[in-house]
């Protein structure tokens, strides 16, 4: 069968949650989406609460992935243990709550494996190696389709992960930088890949926050708590079309909405 898998970029703040709620279900209907993965690690600006995770699920998400801000709202810890549909990066140490991958029911009996990993370049060096952790996860996941959210800073590391998993995963995408990239492609062995999905939240912003706050930081001003920017919003996503019989991606399409 043909499976349409939608990957939605990092949801930022209350406006991002509201925008996702208003638009995700209609987008899924328009594109005949079968399975949806949303990165939610910035739902609180930095971090996510159980209540915010539930808003994302209620909006039409099947699986939530996270990233380097997973622990900025520690109240998520128990929720990560209790709810298998929210994943934190699998290459965190095994001493933290939650899980980094899972296998989920898709349409017509298709088993969809979702993996969440975090990069190490320009990030916390205490993470395990995401490449070897990916190998371990693939051995444990008994599924028809594998989708990977690689939350990383460096485009080179994201590209390396795409090629490393080419032919073993059907969809690999990057998150974290909140800027959508135009390099959606199918790699030589049949893996759909894009360097970064982008974000869901304030469009006239820097990574979702007020531009003046980011400018202040680079001018050396006093640090301030980030505030999400006002104004119009956007939803950045990529649609992966996957042939579950051949286990290859046959289409990669940017699907973006903006006020």
C-alpha positions in Angstrom: 0.0 0.0 0.0 0.9 3.6 -0.3 1.3 5.4 3.1 1.3 9.1 3.5 3.3 10.2 6.5 3.3 13.9 7.5 6.2 15.3 9.6 5.4 18.6 11.3 8.1 21.0 12.4 8.8 22.2 15.9 5.7 23.7 17.6 6.6 26.9 19.3 4.6 28.5 22.2 0.9 28.9 22.6 0.5 30.5 19.2 2.1 27.4 17.6 -0.3 25.1 19.5 -3.3 27.2 18.5 -2.2 27.2 14.9 -1.7 23.5 14.8 -5.1 23.0 16.4 -6.7 25.1 13.7 -5.0 23.6 10.7 -3.7 20.1 11.2 -6.9 18.1 10.7 -7.8 20.0 7.6 -4.3 19.6 6.2 -4.4 15.8 6.9 -7.8 15.6 5.0 -6.5 17.6 2.1 -3.4 15.4 1.7 -5.0 12.1 2.7 -2.4 11.7 5.5 -2.3 8.3 7.2 0.1 9.0 10.0 1.4 12.2 11.6 4.5 12.9 13.7 4.9 16.4 15.3 8.0 17.7 17.1 6.7 19.4 20.3 9.8 20.2 22.3 9.2 24.0 22.1 5.5 24.0 23.1 6.4 25.9 26.2 8.9 28.0 24.3 11.5 25.7 25.8 10.1 22.3 26.8 6.7 20.8 26.9 4.1 20.0 29.7 1.7 17.1 29.7 -1.2 19.4 29.0 0.6 20.9 26.0 1.3 17.4 24.7 -2.4 16.5 25.0 -3.2 19.6 22.9 -0.9 18.3 20.2 -2.5 14.9 20.3 -6.0 16.4 20.2 -5.0 18.4 17.2 -4.5 15.2 15.2 -1.0 14.0 16.0 -0.2 10.3 16.3 3.3 10.6 17.8 5.2 13.5 19.4 8.9 13.7 19.2 11.2 16.0 21.4 14.8 17.3 21.5 17.3 19.1 23.6 14.6 21.0 25.6 13.0 17.8 26.7 13.8 18.4 30.4 13.1 22.2 30.6 9.7 21.3 32.0 10.4 18.4 34.4 6.7 17.7 34.9 6.9 15.9 31.5 9.0 13.1 33.1 6.1 10.9 34.4 4.1 11.5 31.2 7.0 10.2 29.1 6.9 7.0 31.2 3.2 6.6 31.0 2.4 7.5 27.3 4.2 5.5 24.6 3.1 8.0 21.9 5.6 10.7 23.0 9.3 10.1 22.4 12.4 11.8 23.7 15.8 11.4 21.9 16.8 7.8 22.2 20.5 8.6 22.7 19.9 10.3 26.0 21.4 8.1 28.8 19.3 5.2 29.9 19.0 6.8 33.4 16.3 9.3 32.2 12.6 8.6 31.8 10.8 7.7 28.6 11.7 6.0 25.4 13.4 7.0 22.2 11.6 4.8 19.7 8.4 2.8 19.3 6.2 0.9 16.9 2.7 2.1 16.3 -0.4 1.0 14.5 -1.0 2.6 11.1 -3.8 2.1 8.6 -4.7 -1.4 7.3 -2.4 -3.2 9.7 0.8 -1.3 8.7 3.3 -1.1 11.6 5.0 2.3 11.7 8.3 2.6 13.6 9.2 6.1 14.8 12.7 6.9 16.1 13.8 10.1 17.8 17.5 11.0 18.0 19.6 14.0 18.9 22.8 15.2 17.3 26.1 15.9 19.1 27.7 18.6 16.9 27.4 21.9 18.7 25.1 20.2 21.2 25.6 18.4 24.6 28.6 16.1 24.2 27.1 13.7 26.9 24.6 12.2 24.4 25.4 8.7 23.2 26.4 8.3 19.5 23.2 8.7 17.5 24.4 6.6 14.7 25.1 3.5 16.8 21.9 4.0 18.8 20.1 4.1 15.5 21.6 0.7 14.7 20.4 -0.7 18.0 16.9 0.7 17.6 16.5 -0.8 14.1 17.3 -4.2 15.5 14.6 -3.8 18.2 11.8 -2.4 15.9 9.7 -5.0 14.2 7.7 -2.8 11.7 6.9 -2.1 8.1 8.0 1.5 7.9 10.7 3.4 9.8 10.6 7.2 10.3 13.3 9.1 12.1 13.3 12.6 13.6 16.9 13.7 14.0 17.0 16.7 16.2 20.4 18.3 15.4 22.2 21.6 14.8 24.6 20.8 12.0 23.3 20.2 8.5 26.3 18.0 7.8 25.4 15.7 10.7 21.8 15.5 9.5 22.9 14.7 6.0 25.2 12.0 7.3 22.4 10.4 9.2 20.2 10.4 6.1 22.8 8.6 4.1 23.7 6.3 7.0 20.1 5.1 7.2 19.5 5.1 3.5 17.7 1.9 2.6 17.0 1.0 6.2 14.6 3.8 7.1 11.9 5.1 4.7 11.8 8.7 6.0 14.5 10.7 7.8 14.0 14.4 8.6 15.8 17.0 10.7 14.4 19.3 13.3 15.8 21.9 15.8 16.9 24.8 13.6 13.3 26.0 12.9 14.2 27.0 9.3 12.6 24.9 6.5 15.1 23.6 3.9 14.5 23.1 0.2 16.4 19.9 -0.2 13.6 17.3 0.1 14.9 14.3 -1.9 14.9 10.5 -2.2 18.3 9.1 -1.5 19.8 6.4 -3.7 18.5 3.4 -1.7 15.0 4.8 -1.3 15.0 6.8 1.9 13.1 10.1 1.8 15.1 12.9 3.4 15.0 16.6 4.3 17.5 18.5 6.4 15.0 20.5 8.4 11.2 20.6 8.6 11.1 24.2 9.9 8.6 25.2 12.7 5.0 25.8 13.6 4.4 29.2 15.2 5.1 32.9 14.8 6.2 33.6 11.2 7.6 37.1 11.9 10.2 35.9 14.4 13.6 34.5 14.9 13.1 30.8 15.7 9.7 31.7 17.1 10.8 34.4 19.5 10.6 38.2 19.3 13.4 39.4 16.9 14.6 42.1 19.2 15.4 39.6 21.9 17.6 37.6 19.5 19.3 40.8 18.3 19.9 41.8 21.9 21.6 38.5 22.6 24.0 38.9 19.6 24.8 42.5 20.7 25.9 41.2 24.1 22.9 42.5 26.0 21.7 41.1 29.3 20.0 37.7 29.0 16.2 37.8 29.1 13.6 35.1 29.2 12.5 34.5 25.6 9.0 35.6 24.6 7.2 34.2 21.5 6.7 36.8 18.8 3.2 38.2 18.1 1.6 38.3 14.7 0.8 35.8 11.9 1.8 32.2 12.2 2.9 29.4 9.9 3.0 25.6 9.8 6.0 23.9 8.2 5.8 20.2 7.3 6.9 17.6 4.9 4.8 14.8 3.4 6.6 11.5 2.7 4.8 9.1 0.4 6.0 5.5 1.1 5.4 2.3 -0.7 5.1 -0.3 2.1 5.6 -3.2 -0.3 9.0 -2.1 -1.6 9.9 -0.3 1.6 10.9 2.8 -0.4 9.9 6.4 -0.3 8.4 7.5 -3.6 7.7 11.1 -2.8 8.9 14.0 -0.6 6.8 17.2 -0.7 7.0 20.4 1.4 3.5 21.2 2.8 3.6 24.6 4.3 0.7 26.9 5.5 1.0 30.5 6.4 -1.5 33.3 7.4 
